[in-house]
Amino acid sequence: MRLKRTLRSVGSGALILAVCVLGLVGPVIFWVFVKDIGGDRIERLAPVPPITLPAAQSVYVALGDSYSSGEGVRPFTRGTDDPAQGGDGCHRSEDAYPLQIVFTNEVQRRFRACSGARLDDMYSRQQTDGGGNRLGAQLAPGVLGPEVGLVTVTIGGNDLGFADVLSHCATHAHCMEDTFDDSFDDGDKSGLSLRDWAERKLREVVARTSELLRRVRRDAPNARILVLGYPNLFWTSWPDVQAKDCILQLVFGQQEVNPLLDLQYRFSSSVAQVASRADADFIWTAPIFDGHEPCAAITPRWMDFVPLGDLGAGHPKLDPGAMHPNRNGHYILSRVISCYLAENPRVTARYNATALKACARYGRHG
């Protein structure tokens, strides 16, 4: 899910004003707000079980949006960085979780995820800031096949307009009931409230996700398909917020945060159901990231809340990596995948979430 237009309305509103104020306060206060940004303090925890793919299925395909490409983890692989540097804007990072997963045998990795991807981009050439995904469609002919043993994917957040929803709620006191500008979707405004639009859009996105997973299952008949849910975009509980360390608290109150968390939960629950029907696994990452979300209590955080840029230039702006997993987060996601496959050698709709969390966080297994 790409937040390249991260809170773009906020950029001209309350949040950017807060950022400007911070910029005037001085470097010490600025450091307090950004001290965990970039994920430089990767937590090297106890080892987790590495993954073994069958010799006849020794291909791993990584699909999805910015949560899989590594939007929050610069530098980006050459050719996928910003257009000004000659890239296509897909922002694939060498530190993204698909490249951190440890296999016991030699595995070919087909890293196809692209920042900003929507469901349509799985089967068509995604248009990006650099003109288009240089790899073409994520699921171009030949990407999947009987030789694929593992597929991972994060998708749906851009279709649900997460960035636009966040911007809306940052500038509307009663954001769920106020009219939502959904013109980003098809160019037209429906005139619906955010609540009504989200109800309609949620059903549509889940149905299309179901179709995508069925097609992936058909084209990769031998693969284990893992659908990763999104970590929560906000602190899980209000008492966890660290006011001295949280600029988002200046913009989002509990009355905005709780409905957005509920929408995220309902999306994850629905996708978990359709994944099961497509013989795929859905992994809840939100409980594992609990306490490490943007503005949550535990540091180092695994998701950055407000990376800032150009402060010294007099026009601070939000970084595209805001609200994305940082290096810590991608390291943890790679561990989640290894632990999940070790704990669940076969497809399941029910798994031991406590054991998975313990293994991913601390290396405990068995």
ABEGO torsion letter per residue (X at the ends): XBAAABGAAAAABAAAAAAAAAAAAEAAAAAAAAAABGGABBBBBBBBBBBBBBAABABBBBBEBAAAAGAABOBBBBGABBAAAGBAGAGBBAABAAAABBBABBBBBBBABBBGBBAAAAABBBBBAAGEBAAEBABBBGABEAABABBBBBBGAAAAGAAAAAAAAAABABAAABBBBAAAAAGBBAGBBAAAAAAAAAAAAAAAAAAAAAAAAAABAABBBBBBBBBBABBABAAABBAAABAAAAABBAAAAAAAAAAAAAAAAAAAAAAAAAGBBBBBAAAAABGABBGBABOBBABBABBBBGAAAGBBBBBAABGBBBAAAAAAAAAAAAAAAAABABBBABBBAAAAAAAAAAGBBX
